[in-house]
Amino acid sequence: MGGRPRVLTVQHTPNGGPGRFGAWLAEGGLAPDVVRAYDGEPLPDRLDGHRGLLVLGGGYLPDDDARAPWLAPTRALVAQALDGGVPVFGICLGGQMLARVAGGAVAAEHGRPEIGSTPLALRPEAADDPLFHGLPERTAAIENHVDAVTALPPGARWLAQSERCPYQAFAVGDRAWGTQFHPEATAAQVRTWDPERLRRLGFDPAEAVRRAEADEPASAEVWRTVALRFASLVRDG
């Protein structure tokens, strides 16, 4: 990947890699530098040498340090990125962490869970956002959460919502974004999810797969656009 700008990518679970989002960042000229923190790979103390930060999802709250001791240094890197104007993209747990670090609030098992491809609605604030402008007003994305952001950080822009979970996407300043949904996930991944867990949460596993497959062609293009715009922001400094 030569001289491509490097993006520090924090992975929290074995199955929670950057997926197609990482591939889109590479398509956009970046070099995702994945740290498998769940497996004991050390995080750097500073972002020096990295031009962007991508924090992925996982089954933890942002401050669940007892179960996941790498979360504290990850929060420190998010704070450092915000202070230094380094572009940040947080997905699910990563989005919740961005909200928490920037002064918002997150709660465990809040509201109704969302599993599989879910309709989203863009809000008016998305119209002039660097990543979300011009996207379809109605789109879909894959969800897999029971925890949620309950209050956005002061001054954050609220970009997208769903019927069950209001804070689906938001921006902090003009260089940091968080999503509750998983733009990196595919219908193929939904197929691998534990069917008993889905039923326990009130979802039909076969229907979740069917809907994800039906929505994927259109939604993939939407989230590829967002990823390429983020890549451009990182490249241009």
Contacts in CASP RR format, 6 or more apart in sequence:
PFRMAT RR
TARGET T0000
AUTHOR 0000-0000-0000
METHOD contacts of the structure
MODEL  1
MGGRPRVLTVQHTPNGGPGRFGAWLAEGGLAPDVVRAYDGEPLPDRLDGH
RGLLVLGGGYLPDDDARAPWLAPTRALVAQALDGGVPVFGICLGGQMLAR
VAGGAVAAEHGRPEIGSTPLALRPEAADDPLFHGLPERTAAIENHVDAVT
ALPPGARWLAQSERCPYQAFAVGDRAWGTQFHPEATAAQVRTWDPERLRR
LGFDPAEAVRRAEADEPASAEVWRTVALRFASLVRDG
1 26 0 8 1.000
1 31 0 8 1.000
2 31 0 8 1.000
3 31 0 8 1.000
4 29 0 8 1.000
4 30 0 8 1.000
4 31 0 8 1.000
5 29 0 8 1.000
5 30 0 8 1.000
5 31 0 8 1.000
5 51 0 8 1.000
5 52 0 8 1.000
5 234 0 8 1.000
5 235 0 8 1.000
6 30 0 8 1.000
6 31 0 8 1.000
6 32 0 8 1.000
6 33 0 8 1.000
6 49 0 8 1.000
6 50 0 8 1.000
6 51 0 8 1.000
6 52 0 8 1.000
7 25 0 8 1.000
7 30 0 8 1.000
7 31 0 8 1.000
7 32 0 8 1.000
7 33 0 8 1.000
7 50 0 8 1.000
7 51 0 8 1.000
7 52 0 8 1.000
7 53 0 8 1.000
7 54 0 8 1.000
7 234 0 8 1.000
8 33 0 8 1.000
8 35 0 8 1.000
8 43 0 8 1.000
8 44 0 8 1.000
8 47 0 8 1.000
8 50 0 8 1.000
8 52 0 8 1.000
8 53 0 8 1.000
8 54 0 8 1.000
8 77 0 8 1.000
9 17 0 8 1.000
9 18 0 8 1.000
9 22 0 8 1.000
9 32 0 8 1.000
9 33 0 8 1.000
9 34 0 8 1.000
9 35 0 8 1.000
9 54 0 8 1.000
9 55 0 8 1.000
9 56 0 8 1.000
10 35 0 8 1.000
10 37 0 8 1.000
10 43 0 8 1.000
10 53 0 8 1.000
10 54 0 8 1.000
10 55 0 8 1.000
10 56 0 8 1.000
10 70 0 8 1.000
10 74 0 8 1.000
10 77 0 8 1.000
11 17 0 8 1.000
11 18 0 8 1.000
11 34 0 8 1.000
11 35 0 8 1.000
11 36 0 8 1.000
11 37 0 8 1.000
11 38 0 8 1.000
11 56 0 8 1.000
12 37 0 8 1.000
12 38 0 8 1.000
12 56 0 8 1.000
12 57 0 8 1.000
12 58 0 8 1.000
12 59 0 8 1.000
12 60 0 8 1.000
12 68 0 8 1.000
12 70 0 8 1.000
12 93 0 8 1.000
13 38 0 8 1.000
13 57 0 8 1.000
13 58 0 8 1.000
13 59 0 8 1.000
14 38 0 8 1.000
14 39 0 8 1.000
15 189 0 8 1.000
15 192 0 8 1.000
16 56 0 8 1.000
16 57 0 8 1.000
16 58 0 8 1.000
17 34 0 8 1.000
17 56 0 8 1.000
17 184 0 8 1.000
18 25 0 8 1.000
18 32 0 8 1.000
18 34 0 8 1.000
18 54 0 8 1.000
18 56 0 8 1.000
18 184 0 8 1.000
19 184 0 8 1.000
19 185 0 8 1.000
19 186 0 8 1.000
20 184 0 8 1.000
20 186 0 8 1.000
20 220 0 8 1.000
20 223 0 8 1.000
20 224 0 8 1.000
21 54 0 8 1.000
21 91 0 8 1.000
21 183 0 8 1.000
21 184 0 8 1.000
21 223 0 8 1.000
21 227 0 8 1.000
22 32 0 8 1.000
22 54 0 8 1.000
22 184 0 8 1.000
22 227 0 8 1.000
24 223 0 8 1.000
24 224 0 8 1.000
24 227 0 8 1.000
24 228 0 8 1.000
24 231 0 8 1.000
25 32 0 8 1.000
25 54 0 8 1.000
25 227 0 8 1.000
25 230 0 8 1.000
25 231 0 8 1.000
26 32 0 8 1.000
27 227 0 8 1.000
27 228 0 8 1.000
27 231 0 8 1.000
28 227 0 8 1.000
28 228 0 8 1.000
28 231 0 8 1.000
28 232 0 8 1.000
28 235 0 8 1.000
29 231 0 8 1.000
29 235 0 8 1.000
30 51 0 8 1.000
30 231 0 8 1.000
30 234 0 8 1.000
30 235 0 8 1.000
32 54 0 8 1.000
33 50 0 8 1.000
35 41 0 8 1.000
35 42 0 8 1.000
35 43 0 8 1.000
37 43 0 8 1.000
37 68 0 8 1.000
37 70 0 8 1.000
37 74 0 8 1.000
38 68 0 8 1.000
38 70 0 8 1.000
40 70 0 8 1.000
43 70 0 8 1.000
43 73 0 8 1.000
43 74 0 8 1.000
43 77 0 8 1.000
44 50 0 8 1.000
44 77 0 8 1.000
45 73 0 8 1.000
46 77 0 8 1.000
46 80 0 8 1.000
47 53 0 8 1.000
47 77 0 8 1.000
47 80 0 8 1.000
47 81 0 8 1.000
47 86 0 8 1.000
50 86 0 8 1.000
51 86 0 8 1.000
51 87 0 8 1.000
51 234 0 8 1.000
51 235 0 8 1.000
51 237 0 8 1.000
52 81 0 8 1.000
52 86 0 8 1.000
52 87 0 8 1.000
52 88 0 8 1.000
52 234 0 8 1.000
53 77 0 8 1.000
53 78 0 8 1.000
53 81 0 8 1.000
53 86 0 8 1.000
53 87 0 8 1.000
53 88 0 8 1.000
53 89 0 8 1.000
54 88 0 8 1.000
54 89 0 8 1.000
54 90 0 8 1.000
54 91 0 8 1.000
55 74 0 8 1.000
55 78 0 8 1.000
55 88 0 8 1.000
55 89 0 8 1.000
55 90 0 8 1.000
55 91 0 8 1.000
55 93 0 8 1.000
55 94 0 8 1.000
55 95 0 8 1.000
55 97 0 8 1.000
55 98 0 8 1.000
56 90 0 8 1.000
56 91 0 8 1.000
56 92 0 8 1.000
56 93 0 8 1.000
56 94 0 8 1.000
56 184 0 8 1.000
57 90 0 8 1.000
57 91 0 8 1.000
57 92 0 8 1.000
57 93 0 8 1.000
57 94 0 8 1.000
57 182 0 8 1.000
58 92 0 8 1.000
58 93 0 8 1.000
59 93 0 8 1.000
59 147 0 8 1.000
60 67 0 8 1.000
60 68 0 8 1.000
60 71 0 8 1.000
60 93 0 8 1.000
61 93 0 8 1.000
61 96 0 8 1.000
61 106 0 8 1.000
61 108 0 8 1.000
61 147 0 8 1.000
62 71 0 8 1.000
62 75 0 8 1.000
62 93 0 8 1.000
62 94 0 8 1.000
62 96 0 8 1.000
62 97 0 8 1.000
62 99 0 8 1.000
62 100 0 8 1.000
62 101 0 8 1.000
62 106 0 8 1.000
63 71 0 8 1.000
63 72 0 8 1.000
63 75 0 8 1.000
63 100 0 8 1.000
64 71 0 8 1.000
65 71 0 8 1.000
65 72 0 8 1.000
71 97 0 8 1.000
74 97 0 8 1.000
75 97 0 8 1.000
75 100 0 8 1.000
75 101 0 8 1.000
78 88 0 8 1.000
78 97 0 8 1.000
78 98 0 8 1.000
78 101 0 8 1.000
79 101 0 8 1.000
80 86 0 8 1.000
81 87 0 8 1.000
81 88 0 8 1.000
81 176 0 8 1.000
82 88 0 8 1.000
82 101 0 8 1.000
82 102 0 8 1.000
82 172 0 8 1.000
82 176 0 8 1.000
85 175 0 8 1.000
86 175 0 8 1.000
87 175 0 8 1.000
87 176 0 8 1.000
87 230 0 8 1.000
87 233 0 8 1.000
87 234 0 8 1.000
87 237 0 8 1.000
88 98 0 8 1.000
88 172 0 8 1.000
88 175 0 8 1.000
88 176 0 8 1.000
88 177 0 8 1.000
88 178 0 8 1.000
89 176 0 8 1.000
89 177 0 8 1.000
89 178 0 8 1.000
89 179 0 8 1.000
89 230 0 8 1.000
90 97 0 8 1.000
90 98 0 8 1.000
90 177 0 8 1.000
90 178 0 8 1.000
90 179 0 8 1.000
91 178 0 8 1.000
91 179 0 8 1.000
91 181 0 8 1.000
91 182 0 8 1.000
91 183 0 8 1.000
91 184 0 8 1.000
92 144 0 8 1.000
92 145 0 8 1.000
92 179 0 8 1.000
92 180 0 8 1.000
92 181 0 8 1.000
92 182 0 8 1.000
94 178 0 8 1.000
95 149 0 8 1.000
95 178 0 8 1.000
95 179 0 8 1.000
95 180 0 8 1.000
96 106 0 8 1.000
96 147 0 8 1.000
96 148 0 8 1.000
96 149 0 8 1.000
96 180 0 8 1.000
98 172 0 8 1.000
98 176 0 8 1.000
98 177 0 8 1.000
98 178 0 8 1.000
99 105 0 8 1.000
99 106 0 8 1.000
99 149 0 8 1.000
99 151 0 8 1.000
99 152 0 8 1.000
99 153 0 8 1.000
99 156 0 8 1.000
99 167 0 8 1.000
99 170 0 8 1.000
99 178 0 8 1.000
100 106 0 8 1.000
102 153 0 8 1.000
102 154 0 8 1.000
102 156 0 8 1.000
102 172 0 8 1.000
102 176 0 8 1.000
103 153 0 8 1.000
103 154 0 8 1.000
104 149 0 8 1.000
104 151 0 8 1.000
104 152 0 8 1.000
104 153 0 8 1.000
104 154 0 8 1.000
104 156 0 8 1.000
105 149 0 8 1.000
105 150 0 8 1.000
105 151 0 8 1.000
106 147 0 8 1.000
106 148 0 8 1.000
106 149 0 8 1.000
106 150 0 8 1.000
107 147 0 8 1.000
107 148 0 8 1.000
107 150 0 8 1.000
108 146 0 8 1.000
108 147 0 8 1.000
109 146 0 8 1.000
109 147 0 8 1.000
110 146 0 8 1.000
110 147 0 8 1.000
110 148 0 8 1.000
110 150 0 8 1.000
111 148 0 8 1.000
111 164 0 8 1.000
111 165 0 8 1.000
112 164 0 8 1.000
112 165 0 8 1.000
113 145 0 8 1.000
113 146 0 8 1.000
113 164 0 8 1.000
113 201 0 8 1.000
113 202 0 8 1.000
114 143 0 8 1.000
114 144 0 8 1.000
114 145 0 8 1.000
114 162 0 8 1.000
114 164 0 8 1.000
114 165 0 8 1.000
114 180 0 8 1.000
115 143 0 8 1.000
115 144 0 8 1.000
115 193 0 8 1.000
115 198 0 8 1.000
115 201 0 8 1.000
115 202 0 8 1.000
115 203 0 8 1.000
115 208 0 8 1.000
116 142 0 8 1.000
116 143 0 8 1.000
116 144 0 8 1.000
116 190 0 8 1.000
116 203 0 8 1.000
116 208 0 8 1.000
116 211 0 8 1.000
116 212 0 8 1.000
117 140 0 8 1.000
117 141 0 8 1.000
117 142 0 8 1.000
117 143 0 8 1.000
117 187 0 8 1.000
117 190 0 8 1.000
117 208 0 8 1.000
117 211 0 8 1.000
117 212 0 8 1.000
117 214 0 8 1.000
117 215 0 8 1.000
117 216 0 8 1.000
117 219 0 8 1.000
118 140 0 8 1.000
118 141 0 8 1.000
118 142 0 8 1.000
118 143 0 8 1.000
118 162 0 8 1.000
118 164 0 8 1.000
118 181 0 8 1.000
119 138 0 8 1.000
119 139 0 8 1.000
119 140 0 8 1.000
119 162 0 8 1.000
119 163 0 8 1.000
120 138 0 8 1.000
120 139 0 8 1.000
120 140 0 8 1.000
120 141 0 8 1.000
120 160 0 8 1.000
120 161 0 8 1.000
120 162 0 8 1.000
120 168 0 8 1.000
120 169 0 8 1.000
120 181 0 8 1.000
121 137 0 8 1.000
121 138 0 8 1.000
121 160 0 8 1.000
121 161 0 8 1.000
121 162 0 8 1.000
122 132 0 8 1.000
122 135 0 8 1.000
122 136 0 8 1.000
122 137 0 8 1.000
122 138 0 8 1.000
122 139 0 8 1.000
122 159 0 8 1.000
122 160 0 8 1.000
123 158 0 8 1.000
123 159 0 8 1.000
123 160 0 8 1.000
123 161 0 8 1.000
125 157 0 8 1.000
125 158 0 8 1.000
125 159 0 8 1.000
126 132 0 8 1.000
126 133 0 8 1.000
126 134 0 8 1.000
126 135 0 8 1.000
126 159 0 8 1.000
126 160 0 8 1.000
126 169 0 8 1.000
127 133 0 8 1.000
127 134 0 8 1.000
129 157 0 8 1.000
129 159 0 8 1.000
129 171 0 8 1.000
130 174 0 8 1.000
130 229 0 8 1.000
130 233 0 8 1.000
131 171 0 8 1.000
131 177 0 8 1.000
131 226 0 8 1.000
131 229 0 8 1.000
131 230 0 8 1.000
131 233 0 8 1.000
132 159 0 8 1.000
132 160 0 8 1.000
132 169 0 8 1.000
132 171 0 8 1.000
132 226 0 8 1.000
135 222 0 8 1.000
135 225 0 8 1.000
135 226 0 8 1.000
136 218 0 8 1.000
136 222 0 8 1.000
139 218 0 8 1.000
139 219 0 8 1.000
139 222 0 8 1.000
140 215 0 8 1.000
140 218 0 8 1.000
140 219 0 8 1.000
141 168 0 8 1.000
141 179 0 8 1.000
141 181 0 8 1.000
141 182 0 8 1.000
141 183 0 8 1.000
141 219 0 8 1.000
141 223 0 8 1.000
142 181 0 8 1.000
142 182 0 8 1.000
142 185 0 8 1.000
142 186 0 8 1.000
142 187 0 8 1.000
142 189 0 8 1.000
142 190 0 8 1.000
142 212 0 8 1.000
143 162 0 8 1.000
143 165 0 8 1.000
143 180 0 8 1.000
143 181 0 8 1.000
143 182 0 8 1.000
144 182 0 8 1.000
144 185 0 8 1.000
144 193 0 8 1.000
145 165 0 8 1.000
145 180 0 8 1.000
146 201 0 8 1.000
148 165 0 8 1.000
148 167 0 8 1.000
148 180 0 8 1.000
149 167 0 8 1.000
149 170 0 8 1.000
149 180 0 8 1.000
150 167 0 8 1.000
152 158 0 8 1.000
152 167 0 8 1.000
152 170 0 8 1.000
153 170 0 8 1.000
153 172 0 8 1.000
155 172 0 8 1.000
155 173 0 8 1.000
156 170 0 8 1.000
156 171 0 8 1.000
156 172 0 8 1.000
156 173 0 8 1.000
157 170 0 8 1.000
157 171 0 8 1.000
157 173 0 8 1.000
158 166 0 8 1.000
158 167 0 8 1.000
158 169 0 8 1.000
158 170 0 8 1.000
159 168 0 8 1.000
159 169 0 8 1.000
159 170 0 8 1.000
159 171 0 8 1.000
159 177 0 8 1.000
160 168 0 8 1.000
160 169 0 8 1.000
160 179 0 8 1.000
161 167 0 8 1.000
161 168 0 8 1.000
162 168 0 8 1.000
165 180 0 8 1.000
167 180 0 8 1.000
168 179 0 8 1.000
168 180 0 8 1.000
168 181 0 8 1.000
169 177 0 8 1.000
169 178 0 8 1.000
169 179 0 8 1.000
169 180 0 8 1.000
169 181 0 8 1.000
170 177 0 8 1.000
170 178 0 8 1.000
171 177 0 8 1.000
171 178 0 8 1.000
172 178 0 8 1.000
175 233 0 8 1.000
177 230 0 8 1.000
183 223 0 8 1.000
183 226 0 8 1.000
183 227 0 8 1.000
184 223 0 8 1.000
186 212 0 8 1.000
186 216 0 8 1.000
186 220 0 8 1.000
187 209 0 8 1.000
187 212 0 8 1.000
187 213 0 8 1.000
187 216 0 8 1.000
190 208 0 8 1.000
190 209 0 8 1.000
190 212 0 8 1.000
191 209 0 8 1.000
193 205 0 8 1.000
193 208 0 8 1.000
195 205 0 8 1.000
198 204 0 8 1.000
198 205 0 8 1.000
198 208 0 8 1.000
199 205 0 8 1.000
END
